């Protein structure tokens, strides 16, 4: 059942692609983050809801914590409510984590979800294992979708 729901959501027209692409262009010098990975993180973090607010206070599409807003180049945490700026901040964080973990997507996702840690393996408890598995599944499907779209053109 969950697979059917995920497939239906992923098959809908992608939201915020212009914002995602602009953020990827701006962060390309730090690390080339795949668009499909950003879309997968957005899908897992907020289900595409730009007004999402987590119980711990993470904001927007990419669920960026307010204390990170200025570290990620925003003027204030209020800017996290602007979808374009939220994506930019989230992509900057994801790019920095990918660079820090030398391209290891799993370690970067673990750190995105639960903060950077010395061990670069997925914890065996809490929400993080399911979080990583979900994003990797969305990512794989979105990559397939993008390659199919590229083949049609």
Helices and strands as residue ranges (DSSP letters): H 2-11, H 17-27, H 35-46, G 66-68, G 70-72, G 77-81, H 83-100, H 105-114, H 128-152
